[in-house]
Amino acid sequence: MTRFSRARPLADFDEPPELSAFDSGLPTVDAWLTEHAAEAEERGSARTFIVTADDGSVAGFSCLSMTSIARADGPKRLRANMPRQIPAVLIGRLARDARYTGMGLGASLMRDAMVRAVAAARSVGAAAILVDADAGAVAFYTAVGFRPTRVEGQLYVTMADVEATLNA
Ligand SMILES: CC(C)(COP(=O)(O)OP(=O)(O)OC[C@H]1O[C@@H](n2cnc3c(N)ncnc32)[C@H](O)[C@@H]1OP(=O)(O)O)[C@@H](O)C(=O)NCCC(=O)NCCS
């Protein structure tokens, strides 16, 4: 049975893993990893975290950045006593290679992203995690507490709920 590494920052690899072989089944997600992850890392616009399989290939990844949601677009729960732009952490992408579907890797990447988001929020302030979910992944996110914002396709979970989930 394949064993997976912990999620490691892309920047921590002495020798970067081969990104182009990654195949999540969603070409736009795969293309981001191949074409933009390294540059985003260099520019500091997003941080990418990689899980590798036994053979060193990329089994899954997530990327995180800071973002904000306009108070008017936020659901009622999120809006109360908030500034006009509500600070949040964005899960830009989160995917596993299709070879590892249904093995818990997506859930494990999500937990890792949540832990990192909570840690970031302790230093810089962020009231929620946001994600622009592909239609096929909405149920995956909903199962861990994400709910729709007023922006089409965008989901959120409050940082307080994330902390509760992690502590459950
Ligand atoms: C969404 C995704 C990350 C799930 O990864 P996965 O490793 O196959 O899922 P897991 O094995 O960790 O499943 C965790 C739970 O979510 C459920 N689940 C997984 N994919 C689901 C989906 N598409 N819809 C509904 N539930 C889903 C599983 O049944 C499981 O539930 P359980 O804990 O009750 O058993 C994966 O389908 C993926 O990488 N898709 C392509 C990229 C993508 O759409 N990313 C999101 C937008 S960037």
Ligand as a Chemical Component Dictionary entry (heavy atoms), coordinates in Angstrom:
data_LIG
# 
_chem_comp.id                   LIG 
_chem_comp.type                 NON-POLYMER 
_chem_comp.pdbx_formal_charge   0 
_chem_comp.three_letter_code    LIG 
# 
loop_
_chem_comp_atom.comp_id 
_chem_comp_atom.atom_id 
_chem_comp_atom.alt_atom_id 
_chem_comp_atom.type_symbol 
_chem_comp_atom.charge 
_chem_comp_atom.model_Cartn_x 
_chem_comp_atom.model_Cartn_y 
_chem_comp_atom.model_Cartn_z 
_chem_comp_atom.pdbx_ordinal 
LIG C1  C1  C 0 -11.922 16.852 -3.841 1  
LIG C2  C2  C 0 -10.745 15.920 -3.663 2  
LIG C3  C3  C 0 -9.565  16.689 -3.120 3  
LIG C4  C4  C 0 -11.107 14.781 -2.682 4  
LIG O1  O1  O 0 -9.935  13.986 -2.447 5  
LIG P1  P1  P 0 -9.980  12.424 -2.096 6  
LIG O2  O2  O 0 -8.631  12.073 -1.576 7  
LIG O3  O3  O 0 -10.460 11.654 -3.239 8  
LIG O4  O4  O 0 -11.049 12.366 -0.941 9  
LIG P2  P2  P 0 -10.917 11.606 0.471  10 
LIG O5  O5  O 0 -10.607 10.169 0.221  11 
LIG O6  O6  O 0 -9.980  12.333 1.373  12 
LIG O7  O7  O 0 -12.385 11.745 1.020  13 
LIG C5  C5  C 0 -12.698 12.437 2.232  14 
LIG C6  C6  C 0 -14.194 12.456 2.400  15 
LIG O8  O8  O 0 -14.773 13.297 1.389  16 
LIG C7  C7  C 0 -15.678 12.533 0.593  17 
LIG N1  N1  N 0 -15.494 12.985 -0.780 18 
LIG C8  C8  C 0 -14.379 12.925 -1.510 19 
LIG N2  N2  N 0 -14.568 13.486 -2.706 20 
LIG C9  C9  C 0 -15.833 13.911 -2.711 21 
LIG C10 C10 C 0 -16.629 14.592 -3.659 22 
LIG N3  N3  N 0 -16.143 14.962 -4.843 23 
LIG N4  N4  N 0 -17.908 14.851 -3.325 24 
LIG C11 C11 C 0 -18.405 14.473 -2.108 25 
LIG N5  N5  N 0 -17.696 13.869 -1.165 26 
LIG C12 C12 C 0 -16.426 13.588 -1.470 27 
LIG C13 C13 C 0 -15.286 11.081 0.784  28 
LIG O9  O9  O 0 -16.369 10.223 0.580  29 
LIG C14 C14 C 0 -14.827 11.080 2.220  30 
LIG O10 O10 O 0 -15.941 11.045 3.097  31 
LIG P3  P3  P 0 -15.884 10.189 4.470  32 
LIG O11 O11 O 0 -14.828 10.856 5.326  33 
LIG O12 O12 O 0 -17.264 10.345 5.017  34 
LIG O13 O13 O 0 -15.506 8.818  4.065  35 
LIG C15 C15 C 0 -10.404 15.204 -4.990 36 
LIG O14 O14 O 0 -11.593 14.736 -5.566 37 
LIG C16 C16 C 0 -9.655  16.046 -6.010 38 
LIG O15 O15 O 0 -8.442  16.224 -5.909 39 
LIG N6  N6  N 0 -10.385 16.514 -7.051 40 
LIG C17 C17 C 0 -9.782  17.234 -8.150 41 
LIG C18 C18 C 0 -9.355  18.610 -7.759 42 
LIG C19 C19 C 0 -10.463 19.435 -7.129 43 
LIG O16 O16 O 0 -11.613 19.423 -7.551 44 
LIG N7  N7  N 0 -10.068 20.205 -6.109 45 
LIG C20 C20 C 0 -10.960 21.144 -5.450 46 
LIG C21 C21 C 0 -10.914 22.496 -6.095 47 
LIG S1  S1  S 0 -9.295  23.174 -6.270 48 
# 
loop_
_chem_comp_bond.comp_id 
_chem_comp_bond.atom_id_1 
_chem_comp_bond.atom_id_2 
_chem_comp_bond.value_order 
_chem_comp_bond.pdbx_ordinal 
LIG C1  C2  SING 1  
LIG C2  C3  SING 2  
LIG C2  C4  SING 3  
LIG C2  C15 SING 4  
LIG C4  O1  SING 5  
LIG O1  P1  SING 6  
LIG P1  O2  DOUB 7  
LIG P1  O3  SING 8  
LIG P1  O4  SING 9  
LIG O4  P2  SING 10 
LIG P2  O5  DOUB 11 
LIG P2  O6  SING 12 
LIG P2  O7  SING 13 
LIG O7  C5  SING 14 
LIG C5  C6  SING 15 
LIG C6  O8  SING 16 
LIG C6  C14 SING 17 
LIG O8  C7  SING 18 
LIG C7  N1  SING 19 
LIG C7  C13 SING 20 
LIG N1  C8  SING 21 
LIG N1  C12 SING 22 
LIG C8  N2  DOUB 23 
LIG N2  C9  SING 24 
LIG C9  C10 SING 25 
LIG C9  C12 DOUB 26 
LIG C10 N3  SING 27 
LIG C10 N4  DOUB 28 
LIG N4  C11 SING 29 
LIG C11 N5  DOUB 30 
LIG N5  C12 SING 31 
LIG C13 O9  SING 32 
LIG C13 C14 SING 33 
LIG C14 O10 SING 34 
LIG O10 P3  SING 35 
LIG P3  O11 DOUB 36 
LIG P3  O12 SING 37 
LIG P3  O13 SING 38 
LIG C15 O14 SING 39 
LIG C15 C16 SING 40 
LIG C16 O15 DOUB 41 
LIG C16 N6  SING 42 
LIG N6  C17 SING 43 
LIG C17 C18 SING 44 
LIG C18 C19 SING 45 
LIG C19 O16 DOUB 46 
LIG C19 N7  SING 47 
LIG N7  C20 SING 48 
LIG C20 C21 SING 49 
LIG C21 S1  SING 50 
# 
